[in-house]
Amino acid sequence: KLNNQIIMSTGMASMSEIQEALDVLFNKGVNPKQITLLHCTSEYPAPIESLNLNAIKTLQKAFGLNVGYSDHSLGIEVAIAAVAMGAKIIEKHFTLDRNLEGPDHKASIEPKALKLMIQNIRNIELALGSHEKKISFGETLNKEIVRKSIVASKTIQKGQLFNEGNITCKRPGTGITPMKWKEVIGKVAKKSFYEDELISL
């Protein structure tokens, strides 16, 4: 009724139990966009082999909702990996001192580790980018330097034929691409070329 965002942990729950819980919310008119499921292994601390991060994608596919991760593992690397796998929320136990009495402190992180985890998550979010495969700005600048061109492997006189004995491929990529190798082989040199000079037709 308050129209708030709902974060629902799935610790100790099967897929059918998760669906039953969601049905309660949907039957009360909750908008799916208000719900985030948290994949969770309810052990404190949770053994690394029990975490099953691939279930994040399973939950996303099965329910079509935002999915996060409730992390009870030691350290920060699993939470960071969960973000790389699509987790939208990270829940992590936090303490000022892991030596305090009580069941949760041993599976919690202290201030320095929390800060480092958040910094790493923000870096991963930047690194994830978009789903589009495209050439980055930096790659555009490097492309001509790093890629190769067809060049003379030794002196070639005007009128000679280009062949595998007198041409090769070297940087930079400002000349004819090696992808056109077969088109160059057998062509007549219209000028003389010195060794390592970019070939032109």
C-alpha angles and dihedrals in degrees: 000000000000090000091227129155112267123215111194122189117213097201114146090003131124123219091258092051091050089052091050091052091048091049089058089056096042091049088056091054100258112162111237088228088067093059130084119182118211118212106220143174106206101214123113104243098008115219112244093238091057098057099087097190091183086076087075089072091041091057092046092052097042099047105021091225135124109274130203135174131249104205122204096161124114115259130015106268097090093054089050091050090050090059089052087054093054106274110158096190131034119203113193130169111244130198138171090222127018090203094066119113119264138074100272105049096078091055094045133089128234127232098272093049092046091053091048091048092053092047091051092047091052089051091050091050089054092045093051091065116163134326090251118105104220141148111265123228091252091050090053089057092047097042098087092044099046102037122077137238135201109266137171112271089200138357112308120196123219109269096028120124120247110243140160090270097059106034134057140160125265141150140307108064096217096105136054111330118243086237085079094053094120091050091055097046110095096016119128118248107242091197139014119274129201122217113292092011115140111257118237128184 
